[in-house]
Amino acid sequence: MAGLAAEGFGPHDGFGWPRPGRTGFVLVTSMFVVNVLADVWQRIKALKDVASFARPGGHLVIVPRSPEEITKAAADGD
């Protein structure tokens, strides 16, 4: 193990990962979220929310899925 602590959460209760009670993370990631939000203002709100977990000088990694990748995954049953 690298000795790193990590937390995760899903914005929907059904995921079973509650929102972390703390902030100040060195690295915050958001995977496959912004691409499923149709409204640009929902995307902005989600990105601001994700950014609020990072400490000053921390890093954000935002990973969307492209329309092509979504189509391919759907065709493959993923």
Protein Blocks (a to p, Z undefined) as FASTA:
>chain_A
ZZiacddddfbfklopacdfbehifbdcdehklmmmmblklmmmmmmmmmmmpcehiacd
dddddfklmmmmmmnoZZ
